[in-house]
Amino acid sequence: ELFTEGHDLFAADLETFQSEDLSGEEAELVSSLETKHEEYEATARAAIDAAEAGNMERAEERAAEAQALSTDLEESASGLHDIEKADMDEQVAIADETTQTTQMEMIGLTLLAFIAAIAIGLFVARRISTPIVQLSEAAVAASKGDLTADVDDHVEDDEIGRMVDSFADMQTDLQSIFDDLEAVSEGLATGELDSDIDTDYPGTYGRLMANLDEA
């Protein structure tokens, strides 16, 4: 009964091994194990048959031969196990190396993306902050009566660009208006009331200068 159970177990394990993708050395070992097991089975069955027939001397001889074959089978199976373990360890090592390489690549890409984000952020911040700082300084200067502060052109057609253009137009209009007012004030101081006043200004500027010209 134990012999039959062992036979079934070996057959199941052998089928499992043969269904796997074996290397040349592993396939050779499996084939050798199958051959040795067939020899072992034949010898063991002969021992059982002799015992059942009452020929104990022959049964003991065959049993000793089967035991020797069993030991040889165990050694061969152990060798196959060692090869399988070595293959598994190699696969694990390759997987670990691949994982580490992937992790390093991901870290490198993350750092690169982080640096790129900082660089883009600084570039955008500079593009935004420079005209705003200039506008702030020009506005402070205008509040003190200085309309000559320069504001660089903003290339992009966005809110900041439109604000820069509008401020520059306002500077130009105010400077022209102040020039006309200065000419009028100098004429009034000398008794000259006939002044050439430009009224071509937008909105309140235009109405103010039109009223002044009429007066």
C-alpha distance (Angstrom), angle and dihedral (degrees) to the residues before:
residue distance angle dihedral
E1 . . .
L2 3.80 . .
F3 3.81 89.2 .
T4 3.81 90.6 53.6
E5 3.82 91.9 49.3
G6 3.81 89.9 49.9
H7 3.79 90.7 50.3
D8 3.83 92.1 52.1
L9 3.80 92.1 47.0
F10 3.81 92.3 50.1
A11 3.80 91.5 47.8
A12 3.82 91.6 51.7
D13 3.83 93.1 47.8
L14 3.80 91.4 46.0
E15 3.80 91.0 52.7
T16 3.81 90.0 50.0
F17 3.80 92.1 51.4
Q18 3.81 93.3 46.7
S19 3.82 91.0 52.4
E20 3.82 91.6 57.7
D21 3.79 127.3 85.4
L22 3.81 98.2 -100.6
S23 3.76 128.0 -170.0
G24 3.80 119.6 -123.4
E25 3.81 92.7 -98.5
E26 3.81 92.1 47.0
A27 3.81 93.2 48.6
E28 3.81 89.9 50.1
L29 3.80 91.6 50.8
V30 3.82 92.3 48.0
S31 3.81 90.5 50.4
S32 3.81 90.3 48.8
L33 3.80 90.6 49.4
E34 3.79 90.8 51.6
T35 3.81 91.5 51.3
K36 3.80 93.2 47.1
H37 3.78 91.1 46.7
E38 3.79 91.5 53.2
E39 3.80 89.2 51.6
Y40 3.80 90.1 46.7
E41 3.81 91.8 50.2
A42 3.79 92.8 49.4
T43 3.83 91.6 49.5
A44 3.82 93.2 44.9
R45 3.81 92.4 48.8
A46 3.80 89.2 49.8
A47 3.81 88.9 53.7
I48 3.82 91.3 49.3
D49 3.80 92.2 47.1
A50 3.83 91.1 49.2
A51 3.80 91.1 49.8
E52 3.80 91.4 49.3
A53 3.83 88.6 49.4
G54 3.79 89.7 52.3
N55 3.81 94.8 -113.8
M56 3.80 95.4 130.8
E57 3.80 95.0 167.8
R58 3.79 92.3 58.2
A59 3.82 89.8 40.7
E60 3.82 91.0 55.5
E61 3.83 91.6 47.9
R62 3.77 92.1 50.6
A63 3.80 91.2 43.8
A64 3.83 90.3 54.1
E65 3.82 90.2 49.9
A66 3.82 90.0 48.3
Q67 3.81 90.2 49.8
A68 3.81 90.7 53.0
L69 3.79 90.4 48.8
S70 3.81 89.8 47.7
T71 3.82 90.6 54.6
D72 3.80 90.0 49.5
L73 3.81 89.6 49.6
E74 3.80 91.6 51.7
E75 3.80 91.4 51.4
S76 3.80 91.8 49.4
A77 3.81 91.1 47.3
S78 3.79 89.4 49.6
G79 3.81 89.7 52.5
L80 3.80 90.3 50.9
H81 3.79 89.5 48.8
D82 3.81 90.6 52.4
I83 3.80 91.3 51.1
E84 3.79 91.2 48.4
K85 3.79 90.7 49.3
A86 3.82 91.7 48.7
D87 3.81 90.1 50.6
M88 3.78 90.6 48.6
D89 3.80 91.9 49.2
E90 3.80 89.8 50.0
Q91 3.80 91.6 50.4
V92 3.80 90.6 48.5
A93 3.82 90.4 49.7
I94 3.82 90.7 50.1
A95 3.80 90.6 48.1
D96 3.82 90.9 49.1
E97 3.80 91.2 49.1
T98 3.80 91.0 48.5
T99 3.80 90.4 48.5
Q100 3.80 92.1 49.7
T101 3.80 91.4 47.8
T102 3.79 90.7 49.7
Q103 3.79 91.1 48.0
M104 3.81 91.4 50.7
E105 3.80 90.5 48.4
M106 3.81 90.7 49.7
I107 3.80 91.2 48.4
G108 3.81 90.2 48.7
L109 3.81 92.3 49.2
T110 3.80 91.1 46.6
L111 3.81 92.0 51.2
L112 3.80 90.5 46.3
A113 3.80 91.3 50.5
F114 3.82 90.2 46.7
I115 3.81 92.4 51.3
A116 3.80 91.1 45.2
A117 3.81 90.4 50.4
I118 3.81 91.0 51.2
A119 3.81 91.8 47.5
I120 3.80 92.4 48.5
G121 3.80 90.5 45.5
L122 3.80 92.3 51.7
F123 3.80 91.5 46.5
V124 3.80 92.7 49.7
A125 3.80 92.0 43.6
R126 3.79 90.7 52.0
R127 3.81 91.7 47.4
I128 3.79 89.2 51.9
S129 3.81 101.6 36.8
T130 3.84 98.3 46.7
P131 3.84 97.2 62.6
I132 3.80 91.2 39.5
V133 3.81 91.2 53.6
Q134 3.81 90.3 47.8
L135 3.81 91.1 48.9
S136 3.79 90.5 49.6
E137 3.80 92.3 50.7
A138 3.83 91.9 45.5
A139 3.82 91.3 49.2
V140 3.82 90.9 51.1
A141 3.81 89.2 48.8
A142 3.83 91.1 48.4
S143 3.81 90.3 52.0
K144 3.81 86.4 58.3
G145 3.81 92.8 48.7
D146 3.80 98.3 -98.4
L147 3.79 111.2 127.3
T148 3.80 96.7 168.4
A149 3.81 99.4 84.0
D150 3.80 109.9 124.4
V151 3.80 123.2 -127.3
D152 3.81 114.9 -167.7
D153 3.79 118.8 -126.1
H154 3.81 114.8 -98.2
V155 3.82 110.1 -135.3
E156 3.80 98.3 -154.8
D157 3.80 118.9 79.4
D158 3.78 95.2 -131.1
E159 3.80 137.9 114.4
I160 3.80 92.4 -73.7
G161 3.81 92.0 47.6
R162 3.81 91.8 50.7
M163 3.79 90.6 46.8
V164 3.82 91.2 51.3
D165 3.81 91.6 48.8
S166 3.80 92.4 46.9
F167 3.79 91.9 49.4
A168 3.81 91.2 49.1
D169 3.83 90.3 50.1
M170 3.80 89.7 49.2
Q171 3.80 90.5 50.8
T172 3.81 91.0 51.3
D173 3.82 93.6 47.4
L174 3.79 93.8 46.9
Q175 3.78 92.3 46.9
S176 3.81 90.5 51.5
I177 3.82 92.0 46.3
F178 3.80 91.5 49.3
D179 3.81 89.9 49.0
D180 3.82 89.8 53.5
L181 3.80 91.8 45.1
E182 3.78 90.1 50.0
A183 3.82 90.4 51.6
V184 3.83 90.6 48.8
S185 3.81 92.5 47.9
E186 3.80 91.8 49.9
G187 3.82 89.7 49.5
L188 3.79 91.6 50.3
A189 3.79 90.0 49.9
T190 3.81 90.7 55.0
G191 3.81 96.6 37.8
E192 3.80 94.5 -105.8
L193 3.82 107.9 136.1
D194 3.78 99.4 170.1
S195 3.80 106.1 91.7
D196 3.80 130.4 160.4
I197 3.81 103.7 -125.6
D198 3.82 122.7 -173.7
T199 3.81 110.7 -136.1
D200 3.81 97.0 176.6
Y201 3.80 97.0 111.8
P202 3.80 131.0 120.4
G203 3.81 124.2 -101.8
T204 3.79 119.0 -34.6
Y205 3.80 91.8 3.3
G206 3.81 91.0 60.4
R207 3.82 95.0 45.7
L208 3.79 91.5 48.5
M209 3.79 93.5 51.1
A210 3.83 91.9 43.1
N211 3.81 90.4 53.8
L212 3.80 90.1 47.1
D213 3.79 92.0 49.7
E214 3.81 91.1 49.4
A215 3.80 91.6 48.3
